[in-house]
Amino acid sequence: TGKFYNYNLHAALSNKVNGTWHFAEDKKGNIWLAGHEGYFKLDPKTNTFVKWNEAMGLEKNVHTGKITIDSNDNLWLCLKEGISFYNVTEKKLYNSLYNPTHNPLFDLNEGINHILFTTNYIWISTGDRIIYRYEKLTQKIKPFVFDMLPSKKLGPAVQKEITGILYELQNGQIIIPLMERGLAVYNPELEN
């Protein structure tokens, strides 16, 4: 029979991770974790998670969200203040404070929930209930909003639909859960 290993039960107080939101594995097998106190990387020698905020150039107590790893093993960090991108080769952090190429992705000044990479696009969902599609080639961003149906409970004013995590189907379509109305599917053939 198997048994689960709890890292916090075996870690020193300084290496305990509280409020684990998300984790990801890069191509080298490194385990990265987003927790309440920041971003962490598993040290396989000590079998403990080491805080990486300062090593990446983030503030000590940044408000974290999910972590996504791209095809080059770079880290895309979903933050309350927008997107940060850590280039592991350059060992540099790109965000609204350091954006030498003026990439509009780093101008998104809202809580980021999720990032999804597809062949031509980066899809971003936000706490403001907006989905953004970033075209990699042109660096243009297009927002998508789902309006909720008016209800007696919320009043006649139009409200934005609460969205879930973005997924790419095998056929290339993007699908997203909507809290009030099931699923929505993006079909690029219907764009124009």
C-alpha positions as CSV (number, residue, x, y, z in Angstrom):
1,T,0.0,0.0,0.0
2,G,1.1,3.6,-0.7
3,K,1.5,6.5,1.5
4,F,1.5,10.3,0.9
5,Y,4.6,12.3,1.9
6,N,3.7,15.7,3.4
7,Y,6.7,18.1,2.9
8,N,5.6,20.5,5.6
9,L,5.7,17.7,8.3
10,H,9.4,17.1,7.5
11,A,10.5,20.7,6.8
12,A,12.1,23.2,9.1
13,L,9.8,26.1,10.1
14,S,11.6,28.4,7.6
15,N,10.9,26.0,4.7
16,K,7.2,25.3,5.4
17,V,4.8,26.3,2.6
18,N,1.4,27.6,3.6
19,G,-1.5,28.1,1.3
20,T,-0.4,26.1,-1.8
21,W,-2.3,27.5,-4.8
22,H,-0.7,25.7,-7.7
23,F,2.4,23.8,-8.8
24,A,4.0,23.0,-12.1
25,E,6.9,20.8,-13.3
26,D,9.4,22.0,-15.9
27,K,11.1,19.9,-18.6
28,K,14.1,19.3,-16.3
29,G,11.8,17.8,-13.6
30,N,12.0,20.8,-11.3
31,I,8.9,21.3,-9.2
32,W,7.7,24.9,-8.8
33,L,5.1,25.9,-6.4
34,A,2.9,29.0,-5.8
35,G,2.0,29.5,-2.2
36,H,0.7,32.1,0.2
37,E,4.1,33.5,0.9
38,G,5.5,33.4,-2.6
39,Y,7.0,31.0,-5.2
40,F,9.1,28.0,-4.3
41,K,11.3,25.4,-6.0
42,L,11.8,21.9,-4.7
43,D,15.4,21.2,-3.7
44,P,15.8,17.5,-4.5
45,K,18.9,17.2,-2.3
46,T,17.1,18.3,0.9
47,N,13.5,17.4,-0.3
48,T,12.3,20.8,0.9
49,F,10.8,23.8,-1.0
50,V,13.0,26.9,-1.1
51,K,11.5,30.3,-1.5
52,W,12.5,31.9,-4.9
53,N,10.9,35.4,-4.7
54,E,14.2,37.2,-4.1
55,A,16.2,35.0,-6.5
56,M,13.7,35.9,-9.3
57,G,13.6,39.6,-8.3
58,L,10.1,39.6,-6.8
59,E,9.1,41.5,-3.7
60,K,9.4,39.4,-0.5
61,N,5.7,39.3,0.2
62,V,4.1,39.4,-3.3
63,H,0.5,38.3,-3.7
64,T,0.8,35.1,-5.7
65,G,-1.5,33.1,-7.9
66,K,-0.9,30.3,-10.4
67,I,2.4,29.5,-12.1
68,T,2.7,28.5,-15.7
69,I,5.8,27.1,-17.5
70,D,6.3,27.8,-21.2
71,S,8.0,25.6,-23.8
72,N,11.4,27.1,-22.9
73,D,11.0,26.4,-19.1
74,N,10.4,30.1,-18.4
75,L,8.1,30.9,-15.5
76,W,4.9,33.0,-16.0
77,L,3.6,34.2,-12.7
78,C,0.0,35.1,-12.1
79,L,0.0,38.0,-9.6
80,K,-2.6,40.2,-8.0
81,E,-0.8,43.1,-9.7
82,G,-0.5,41.6,-13.2
83,I,1.8,39.2,-15.0
84,S,5.5,38.6,-14.2
85,F,7.7,36.6,-16.5
86,Y,10.9,35.0,-15.2
87,N,13.4,34.1,-18.0
88,V,15.4,31.3,-16.5
89,T,18.2,31.6,-19.1
90,E,18.7,35.3,-18.6
91,K,17.8,35.1,-14.9
92,K,15.7,38.2,-15.4
93,L,12.2,39.2,-14.3
94,Y,10.0,41.1,-16.8
95,N,6.8,42.8,-15.6
96,S,5.3,46.3,-15.4
97,L,8.4,47.6,-13.6
98,Y,10.8,46.2,-16.1
99,N,9.4,46.0,-19.7
100,P,12.2,47.2,-22.1
101,T,10.3,46.0,-25.2
102,H,7.0,47.6,-24.1
103,N,5.2,44.3,-24.3
104,P,1.5,45.0,-23.6
105,L,1.1,41.8,-21.6
106,F,2.9,43.6,-18.7
107,D,0.5,46.5,-18.9
108,L,-2.3,44.4,-17.6
109,N,-2.8,45.9,-14.1
110,E,-5.2,43.4,-12.6
111,G,-5.3,40.1,-10.8
112,I,-4.3,37.3,-13.1
113,N,-6.0,34.0,-12.6
114,H,-4.6,31.7,-15.3
115,I,-2.3,31.7,-18.3
116,L,-2.7,29.2,-21.2
117,F,-0.2,28.9,-24.1
118,T,-1.3,27.8,-27.5
119,T,0.5,27.8,-30.8
120,N,-0.2,31.4,-31.8
121,Y,-1.6,32.9,-28.6
122,I,-1.3,33.4,-24.9
123,W,-4.7,33.3,-23.2
124,I,-5.1,35.1,-19.8
125,S,-8.0,35.0,-17.5
126,T,-8.3,37.7,-14.8
127,G,-10.1,38.4,-11.5
128,D,-11.9,41.2,-13.3
129,R,-13.7,38.5,-15.3
130,I,-12.0,39.4,-18.5
131,I,-10.3,36.9,-20.9
132,Y,-7.5,38.3,-22.9
133,R,-6.0,36.8,-26.1
134,Y,-2.5,37.9,-26.8
135,E,-1.2,37.2,-30.3
136,K,2.5,36.3,-30.1
137,L,3.4,37.5,-33.6
138,T,1.8,40.9,-33.5
139,Q,1.8,41.4,-29.7
140,K,-1.8,42.6,-29.8
141,I,-4.3,41.9,-27.1
142,K,-8.0,41.3,-27.5
143,P,-10.3,41.2,-24.6
144,F,-13.4,39.0,-24.3
145,V,-16.1,39.5,-21.7
146,F,-19.1,37.3,-21.0
147,D,-22.1,39.3,-19.8
148,M,-24.4,37.5,-17.3
149,L,-28.1,37.4,-17.9
150,P,-30.0,40.0,-15.7
151,S,-31.5,38.6,-12.6
152,K,-33.7,39.7,-9.8
153,K,-31.0,38.9,-7.3
154,L,-28.2,41.0,-8.9
155,G,-30.5,43.7,-10.4
156,P,-31.0,44.8,-14.0
157,A,-27.4,46.2,-14.4
158,V,-25.2,44.0,-16.6
159,Q,-22.7,42.0,-14.6
160,K,-19.6,40.2,-16.0
161,E,-19.7,36.4,-15.8
162,I,-17.3,34.6,-13.4
163,T,-15.0,32.5,-15.5
164,G,-12.9,29.4,-14.7
165,I,-9.6,28.0,-15.9
166,L,-9.0,28.1,-19.7
167,Y,-8.3,24.8,-21.5
168,E,-7.3,23.9,-25.0
169,L,-9.1,21.0,-26.6
170,Q,-7.3,18.5,-28.8
171,N,-9.0,20.2,-31.9
172,G,-7.4,23.5,-30.9
173,Q,-10.6,25.1,-29.6
174,I,-10.4,27.1,-26.3
175,I,-13.0,26.1,-23.7
176,I,-13.8,28.0,-20.5
177,P,-16.2,27.3,-17.7
178,L,-18.8,30.0,-16.9
179,M,-20.2,30.0,-13.4
180,E,-23.7,30.9,-14.4
181,R,-24.0,29.4,-17.9
182,G,-21.9,26.2,-18.3
183,L,-19.1,26.2,-20.9
184,A,-18.1,28.6,-23.6
185,V,-16.0,27.5,-26.6
186,Y,-13.8,29.8,-28.7
187,N,-13.8,28.9,-32.3
188,P,-11.2,30.8,-34.3
189,E,-13.1,30.2,-37.6
190,L,-15.9,32.4,-36.3
191,E,-13.6,35.3,-35.4
192,N,-14.3,37.3,-38.5
